[in-house]
Amino acid sequence: DIVVTQSPLSLPVTPGEPASISCRSSQSLLHSSGNTYLDWYLQKPGQSPQLLIYLTSNRASGVPDRFSGSGSGTDFTLKISRVEAEDVGIYYCVQALEKWTFGPGTKVEI
Amino acid sequence: EVQLVESGGGLVQPGGSLRLSCTASTASKGTFNNYEINWVRQGPGKGPEWISFISRAGTTILYADSVKGRFTISRDAAENSVSLQMNSLRVEDTAVYYCARYYGGLDYWGQGTLVTVSS
């Protein structure tokens, strides 16, 4: 089974400042199609998770462009260019190459 | 807009059964059968855990090891719904159960239905 890890697990942020979360998988998420199956989700308090980034670097519909995803193989990064107060919550990276596996989550708080 | 609605949660004793359903809101009903649907659960104070997937035609079905052999996913095209039959429930199955559409990522989620397994 593919294992997904994240760091840090807790991230204090300052509005207006950038923030970054790292994600690592136990094996490459590159598919023969050329797609790399790593997604990012945000779960705000009391809400269902919401898709931010799919296939490593594609922003989901309605997601602000301050969010960006990058990476390849087994190492990935989610960046927020300028944090806003509404960005607090738990961020999960998820591998979708073989079924789906959620990372442990990174709690972002101001 | 796609809106998914889960139902069927509740309190059940260990070893018991429960059937969850995922349907679309009225505006989305006509296209629901085109959706690939996943079930994801989240135990109290825990992160989400993917548990099952069904393709549009129901020809591809996947389960997490934690539920394989106990849970069965199916879809009813006439009812525009996807069901999750949960048997031999355990205390550790206690969670909020979400259905989510897969389209690139898990792009639309329902609000979840709570399943509590307790004696």
Boltz contact constraints between the chains, C-beta under 6 A:
constraints:
  - contact:
      token1: [A, 39]
      token2: [B, 105]
      max_distance: 6.0
  - contact:
      token1: [A, 48]
      token2: [B, 98]
      max_distance: 6.0
  - contact:
      token1: [A, 48]
      token2: [B, 109]
      max_distance: 6.0
  - contact:
      token1: [A, 49]
      token2: [B, 48]
      max_distance: 6.0
  - contact:
      token1: [A, 51]
      token2: [B, 105]
      max_distance: 6.0
  - contact:
      token1: [A, 51]
      token2: [B, 106]
      max_distance: 6.0
  - contact:
      token1: [A, 51]
      token2: [B, 107]
      max_distance: 6.0
  - contact:
      token1: [A, 54]
      token2: [B, 104]
      max_distance: 6.0
  - contact:
      token1: [A, 54]
      token2: [B, 105]
      max_distance: 6.0
  - contact:
      token1: [A, 99]
      token2: [B, 62]
      max_distance: 6.0
  - contact:
      token1: [A, 100]
      token2: [B, 50]
      max_distance: 6.0
  - contact:
      token1: [A, 102]
      token2: [B, 47]
      max_distance: 6.0
  - contact:
      token1: [A, 102]
      token2: [B, 48]
      max_distance: 6.0
  - contact:
      token1: [A, 105]
      token2: [B, 47]
      max_distance: 6.0
